[in-house]
């Protein structure tokens, strides 16, 4: 994706140039017009549209952030439940499964600190290998004991754990579409241009209000993009549920 692959600082600096530049162009055009001409109504309409667009985009980013946070919690709970039910399995299956689950949780924790795409793909591949290893344990176990308790409930929780990985990945890659962000920047530039134009029409001309408003708009849009990033940026989804799951598993004897 265009925006998600770029550094936030670079995006912020470019957006400042575009938005503030549009304000300067508008101001330059406004100074050439006759006094008494007013664009206050049109300026207010554009700024209102920008406010609506910002609130709409912020709501999209926040809902995706909450979905990722919930996905981490659900996956951690599923892993914890699977580990608890694995302890009920007969030896040596219980110890083998617990070892695999500890590796599984550690993969989750290793990939949370600003991972590269290569590191993320490798973690997904390793997770799938562990899934297969766990199912091989299930196949061996069910061949000897297919009773509902504890084998059946363990299989159920294992299936839920695997499903939660898919849900978490889906939530992680469900970001705001590029077209929405491009539209937001476009409206911000137009709004800044009209603000600059209105400033140029005034008898007492000053750049400061237009500069302040343009900078604040860029900061808010940067905040929206930061919230929308699952693996990088300043605002990240807390991994505390997964840390707690790792601590719980470490206390289980293999």
C-alpha distance (Angstrom), angle and dihedral (degrees) to the residues before:
residue distance angle dihedral
X1 . . .
X2 3.83 . .
X3 3.79 99.7 .
X4 3.81 101.0 30.3
X5 3.80 91.8 57.2
X6 3.81 95.4 53.4
X7 3.79 129.8 83.7
X8 3.80 112.3 -98.9
X9 3.80 93.0 -133.7
X10 3.81 91.0 53.7
X11 3.81 90.9 49.2
X12 3.80 90.6 49.2
X13 3.81 94.0 50.6
X14 3.82 92.7 47.1
X15 3.80 91.2 47.7
X16 3.82 89.9 51.1
X17 3.79 90.7 53.0
X18 3.82 92.5 48.0
X19 3.81 98.0 43.9
X20 3.79 97.6 39.9
X21 3.79 90.4 41.1
X22 3.80 89.4 54.8
X23 3.80 88.4 51.4
X24 3.80 91.4 52.6
X25 3.81 91.9 48.4
X26 3.80 90.2 50.2
X27 3.80 91.3 48.0
X28 3.80 91.1 50.1
X29 3.80 90.7 52.7
X30 3.79 91.7 46.0
X31 3.79 93.8 55.0
X32 3.81 89.5 58.4
X33 3.80 94.0 56.1
X34 3.79 126.7 88.6
X35 3.78 118.2 -95.6
X36 3.78 117.6 -103.7
X37 3.78 94.1 44.2
X38 3.83 109.1 121.1
X39 3.79 133.1 -161.1
X40 3.80 95.1 172.2
X41 3.81 94.0 119.9
X42 3.79 93.7 48.5
X43 3.82 91.1 44.0
X44 3.81 91.0 52.5
X45 3.81 91.1 48.6
X46 3.81 92.6 51.3
X47 3.81 92.4 46.5
X48 3.81 89.5 48.8
X49 3.79 90.2 51.7
X50 3.80 89.6 49.3
X51 3.81 91.0 50.7
X52 3.81 90.1 50.4
X53 3.80 91.5 48.5
X54 3.80 92.4 48.5
X55 3.81 92.6 49.8
X56 3.81 91.0 47.2
X57 3.82 92.9 49.6
X58 3.80 92.7 43.8
X59 3.81 89.9 53.2
X60 3.82 89.6 51.4
X61 3.81 92.0 50.9
X62 3.80 93.5 45.2
X63 3.81 93.6 49.8
X64 3.82 90.0 51.7
X65 3.80 90.6 48.1
X66 3.80 91.0 52.3
X67 3.82 90.1 47.9
X68 3.82 90.7 54.0
X69 3.79 91.7 47.0
X70 3.80 91.2 50.6
X71 3.82 90.7 46.3
X72 3.82 90.9 56.3
X73 3.80 91.0 49.9
X74 3.81 93.6 47.2
X75 3.79 93.3 48.1
X76 3.82 92.3 47.7
X77 3.81 90.3 50.0
X78 3.81 91.1 48.1
X79 3.81 91.3 51.0
X80 3.80 91.0 47.8
X81 3.81 91.9 49.9
X82 3.80 91.3 47.9
X83 3.79 90.7 50.6
X84 3.79 92.7 50.1
X85 3.81 92.3 50.5
X86 3.79 90.8 44.4
X87 3.81 88.9 62.7
X88 3.79 88.2 63.2
X89 3.80 92.1 59.5
X90 3.79 119.8 100.7
X91 3.80 120.6 -101.8
X92 2.97 133.6 -58.3
X93 3.81 92.2 19.7
X94 3.79 94.6 61.4
X95 3.80 94.4 56.3
X96 3.82 93.5 42.9
X97 3.78 92.4 50.9
X98 3.82 92.9 47.2
X99 3.80 90.8 52.7
X100 3.78 90.6 52.6
X101 3.80 92.2 47.4
X102 3.81 91.4 51.7
X103 3.80 89.5 53.8
X104 3.79 89.1 47.1
X105 3.80 93.7 54.8
X106 3.79 92.3 44.9
X107 3.80 89.5 55.4
X108 3.78 88.8 56.3
X109 3.79 92.7 51.5
X110 3.81 94.7 44.9
X111 3.78 93.8 54.7
X112 3.82 97.7 50.8
X113 3.82 99.1 76.7
X114 3.82 102.2 86.2
X115 3.81 96.7 -63.3
X116 3.76 125.9 -163.4
X117 3.79 119.6 -121.4
X118 3.80 88.9 -107.5
X119 3.80 91.8 53.3
X120 3.79 91.0 47.9
X121 3.81 92.8 50.1
X122 3.79 90.3 48.7
X123 3.81 91.3 50.8
X124 3.81 91.1 50.4
X125 3.80 90.7 49.8
X126 3.82 91.3 49.3
X127 3.80 90.4 48.2
X128 3.80 90.0 53.9
X129 3.81 89.5 50.8
X130 3.80 89.7 53.6
X131 3.81 89.8 48.1
X132 3.78 89.4 55.7
X133 3.80 92.0 46.5
X134 3.81 90.6 51.5
X135 3.80 91.6 49.8
X136 3.78 89.8 50.4
X137 3.79 87.9 55.9
X138 3.80 88.7 50.0
X139 3.80 92.0 51.0
X140 3.80 91.8 51.5
X141 3.78 91.3 45.9
X142 3.79 96.9 47.5
X143 3.79 89.8 49.5
X144 3.80 87.4 63.1
X145 3.80 101.6 30.1
X146 3.80 123.9 13.3
X147 3.80 95.6 169.1
X148 3.79 116.2 141.0
X149 3.81 91.4 -122.6
X150 2.95 119.6 81.2
X151 3.82 101.3 -12.7
X152 3.79 96.6 47.1
X153 3.79 96.4 49.4
X154 3.80 90.2 46.1
X155 3.81 90.7 54.2
X156 3.80 89.7 49.3
X157 3.81 93.6 52.2
X158 3.81 91.6 44.2
X159 3.78 90.6 53.9
X160 3.80 90.2 49.9
X161 3.81 90.6 49.9
X162 3.81 91.6 53.4
X163 3.81 91.1 47.2
X164 3.80 90.1 52.5
X165 3.78 91.3 58.9
X166 3.80 89.2 59.5
X167 3.79 91.4 47.4
X168 3.79 91.9 49.5
X169 3.80 93.1 49.3
X170 3.79 90.3 47.6
X171 3.81 90.7 52.1
X172 3.81 91.6 46.5
X173 3.80 94.7 54.1
X174 3.81 95.4 40.1
X175 3.80 98.6 100.0
X176 3.78 135.1 156.5
X177 3.84 109.5 -74.8
X178 3.78 116.1 -105.8
X179 3.81 91.5 -123.7
X180 3.80 90.6 60.7
X181 3.81 92.0 52.4
X182 3.80 91.8 44.9
X183 3.82 89.9 51.2
X184 3.80 89.7 48.7
X185 3.80 92.4 52.4
X186 3.80 90.9 44.9
X187 3.81 93.0 52.9
X188 3.82 89.9 44.9
X189 3.81 90.7 53.8
X190 3.82 92.0 47.8
X191 3.81 91.5 47.7
X192 3.80 90.9 49.6
X193 3.79 89.9 48.7
X194 3.80 92.6 53.3
X195 3.80 90.9 46.2
X196 3.79 89.7 52.9
X197 3.81 90.6 46.3
X198 3.81 91.3 52.4
X199 3.80 89.6 47.7
X200 3.80 90.6 52.7
X201 3.81 91.0 53.6
X202 3.79 93.0 56.8
X203 3.76 121.7 97.7
X204 3.78 92.4 -131.0
X205 3.77 103.4 49.3
X206 3.79 122.9 -160.4
X207 3.79 133.4 163.7
X208 3.79 97.5 -157.7
X209 3.85 100.4 87.7
X210 3.81 92.2 47.4
X211 3.82 91.3 47.6
X212 3.80 92.7 48.9
X213 3.81 94.2 47.5
X214 3.82 92.6 45.5
X215 3.80 92.0 49.7
X216 3.81 92.5 48.5
X217 3.80 90.8 49.9
X218 3.82 90.4 52.9
X219 3.81 91.0 48.1
X220 3.83 92.0 52.0
X221 3.81 92.2 48.5
X222 3.82 89.3 48.5
X223 3.81 89.0 52.5
X224 3.80 90.1 52.3
X225 3.81 91.6 52.1
X226 3.81 91.3 45.9
X227 3.81 91.6 54.6
X228 3.80 89.5 47.9
X229 3.83 94.3 57.4
X230 3.82 113.3 91.7
X231 3.81 99.6 -169.6
X232 3.80 107.5 25.9
X233 3.77 141.0 32.9
X234 3.77 132.5 62.7
X235 3.82 98.7 -69.4
X236 3.79 112.0 62.9
X237 3.77 134.7 171.2
X238 3.78 110.7 -100.9
X239 3.79 113.3 -108.4
X240 3.79 93.1 -163.5
X241 3.85 93.6 115.4
X242 3.81 89.1 56.3
X243 3.81 91.2 45.8
X244 3.80 89.4 51.9
X245 3.81 89.7 49.9
X246 3.81 90.4 51.7
X247 3.80 90.9 50.5
X248 3.79 91.1 50.0
X249 3.79 92.6 49.8
X250 3.79 92.1 48.1
X251 3.80 89.0 59.5
X252 3.83 91.8 55.9
X253 3.75 115.7 92.6
X254 3.83 115.1 -124.0
